[in-house]
Amino acid sequence: FTPIFAKLAEFSQVGPYEGKLGEEDASLKDTAYRAIADHIRTLSFAIADGAVPNNEGRGYVLRRILRRATRYGQQILKAPPGFFQQLIPVVVDTFGEAYPELVENQETIKEIIAEEEQAFSNMLDRGIKFFIDLEAEVKEQGGDQVSGDKAFFLYDTLGFPIDLTELMAEEAGMKVDMDSFKQQMEEQKTRSRQARAAAKSGGAPQLVLIAEQTAALTEKGVLPTDDSFKYKWDVDL
C-alpha cells in the first residue's frame, strides 16, 4: 500500500500515514489511510473484471465500499472532493504489469469511479454535518443512541447510507436504533405501494373485497364478473 499512501498524503490535510493501530490511532487517521488504500485497489480490480457499482448484489457492495472510502477521505483526512479517483493511476502503475486488465480498462475505471464519487460527494457534506450536530445533541442529553427516525431522515431525505450512519455512530461511541429504523423503512414502503396504487386508479378510492365480503355477495346471488370477453379478439363489435 506504500505507493497509495504516498499519493493519498498529497491530498490529506492531517499529515501522512504513521502506521498507528487501535487506541494509538484515536483520530482514525491511519485507519482511514488503510481503508482507502484497500478500497481503491478492490474497486479498480473489480471494475477491470467487469463489475459496476449499483444498487444490486455485488454492485451494491462496490458502491458501499466506494462511499465508505470517500467518507473516510473527506471527513477524517480532510481531503477535497474528487481525491479518490486520483489514486487510480497509482494502482495501475503498481499492479498493471501483473494484471494487464487494469491498464486496458484504466479509463473505464476512472470514468465509473469519478461519476460515483461526484454523486456521493454532493450528499456527503450534508450528511456529515447533520450527524455531527446530532451527535452533539445526543451526548448533551446523556444518550448514546441515534434514534430510528433520525437515521431514517439521513437515509431517506439526505441520501446517507445506513451502513455509514452505523459506522459513524460506532466511531462516536454510539449505536443506531435499527429496529426503529427498519420499522420506518417498512412504513415508507407501505406508503410507496399505496401511492402507486392511487396513481393507477386515478386517485379514486381502492375497492378491495376480503373473503367474508365476497362470500356475502355470493349468498345474495351476485355472480363473479365474467371477463372472458376481453380475451376474444375475433368478435365483431
Secondary structure, 3 states (H helix, E strand, C coil): CHHHHHHHHCCCCCCCCCCCCHHHCCCCHHHHHHHHHHHHHHHHHHHHCCCCCCCCHHHHHHHHHHHHHHHHHHHHCCCCCCCHHHHHHHHHHHHCCCCHHHHHCHHHHHHHHHHHHHHHHHHHHHHHHHHHHHHHHHHHCCCCEECHHHHHHHHHCCCCCHHHHHHHHHHCCCEECHHHHHHHHHHHHHHHHHHHHHHHCCCCCCCCCCHHHHHHHHHCCCCCCCCHHHHCCCCCC
